[in-house]
């Protein structure tokens, strides 16, 4: 018989000693599993045990109130909550460990799934947020506050905006006394308004709350553009300034006499004539909160209007409104430009808010303005500079240069139909040519730069820089 055909031998019975060893091994495995389970339970209950110890009751039987914080207000909520806690004697802030799941599980879920969740006391998570052009704040991104309000224990889970997980900012509040929860949230809301980070700042909104800056906001330094650096027809700058800033300076007096403060100002004219520079001058002269919207961010005009109303006095700058004349809001299907104009009408008449619009194409805005009358109460053309204005512009940009009055007169006369930005680039090019030659700029450099910029070879560039025919 071959080995393959040989029958298997029956299994021999275990001896008493072997059986004892086997049972001992099984017991060790069972003990290890139980110990691991107990350790997991201990780790999972660390947060729970701290909360139970602080509240004095099992939180699973208490209501958890969630306060959603708009992305724009996440920093304000952090400042406000810290202030309220300090006002009530301080508290303890702890973090949570346990991997990515802690970002997705609510405070209620942490309580209800306590036996199985992996959370334990750990380091507090922070997210750095901008609070000004040159300032930042470490905002709590995930942390548990334990403190008392008028002697009543409170636990607050603070969550910040987390674009990676699509998480919104929120406060989850639990207390043995629901009335205390309500009072706490009222105090936090009040403090958020008192410590609003945007107040008095110059900011630019993006089209998404998750873009650069805090809640889609970029903080900008307040510009310093003196009036003597702006060359406009006589009286025009004063007229605009009186409407934008002067009304605000007389706000209380006008309000007391029943006059409206809300105003819309439109600056229009060809590119490069000084609209943006005028806006920058007005921003620099004002102490109001300034919100700037441009391009796709104009879709956020509703949010900007509400924010401006809350932070009044405020200026909302809407740049290049003609660029959205044909666009539609994907949520409402209405023309975006109409929504921009409607936002002006949505504010109370006594709101000290200025909407400052700029456009290169007034003809594009006219139909919308005709269908939305009363939104703009001052429309001012910023025209191409005439010869005296071009001469004044050259004085501004060449004030520290050794150029003769004669050449400035000559260039101002020959550069007909050009813009303020053309004059600025003209002087810079002359200075650059001289620097590359290793000498100071002179009259011939300015003449050469003008010839170069007005030549047929540079015709396209001249158009981009603001060149035009005098009569157009």
JOQUI-V69138 format. One record per run of one state. SS is the DSSP state (alpha for helix, beta for strand, coil for the rest). FROM is the first residue (numbers start at 1). TO is the last residue. If there is no record, write none. Layout:
ss:SS from:FROM to:TO
ss:SS from:FROM to:TO
This chain:
ss:coil from:1 to:15
ss:alpha from:16 to:55
ss:coil from:56 to:58
ss:alpha from:59 to:61
ss:coil from:62 to:63
ss:beta from:64 to:69
ss:coil from:70 to:70
ss:alpha from:71 to:87
ss:coil from:88 to:90
ss:beta from:91 to:97
ss:coil from:98 to:100
ss:alpha from:101 to:104
ss:coil from:105 to:106
ss:alpha from:107 to:112
ss:coil from:113 to:119
ss:beta from:120 to:122
ss:coil from:123 to:124
ss:beta from:125 to:132
ss:coil from:133 to:134
ss:beta from:135 to:149
ss:coil from:150 to:151
ss:beta from:152 to:159
ss:coil from:160 to:161
ss:beta from:162 to:162
ss:alpha from:163 to:165
ss:coil from:166 to:166
ss:beta from:167 to:167
ss:coil from:168 to:168
ss:beta from:169 to:175
ss:coil from:176 to:177
ss:alpha from:178 to:194
ss:coil from:195 to:201
ss:beta from:202 to:205
ss:coil from:206 to:216
ss:beta from:217 to:220
ss:coil from:221 to:226
ss:alpha from:227 to:229
ss:coil from:230 to:235
ss:alpha from:236 to:249
ss:coil from:250 to:250
ss:alpha from:251 to:256
ss:coil from:257 to:262
ss:beta from:263 to:268
ss:coil from:269 to:274
ss:alpha from:275 to:285
ss:coil from:286 to:288
ss:beta from:289 to:294
ss:alpha from:295 to:310
ss:coil from:311 to:313
ss:beta from:314 to:319
ss:coil from:320 to:320
ss:alpha from:321 to:324
ss:coil from:325 to:327
ss:beta from:328 to:328
ss:coil from:329 to:334
ss:beta from:335 to:335
ss:alpha from:336 to:345
ss:coil from:346 to:352
ss:beta from:353 to:359
ss:coil from:360 to:361
ss:alpha from:362 to:371
ss:coil from:372 to:377
ss:beta from:378 to:381
ss:coil from:382 to:386
ss:alpha from:387 to:397
ss:coil from:398 to:404
ss:alpha from:405 to:414
ss:coil from:415 to:419
ss:alpha from:420 to:436
ss:coil from:437 to:442
ss:alpha from:443 to:454
ss:coil from:455 to:455
ss:alpha from:456 to:465
ss:coil from:466 to:472
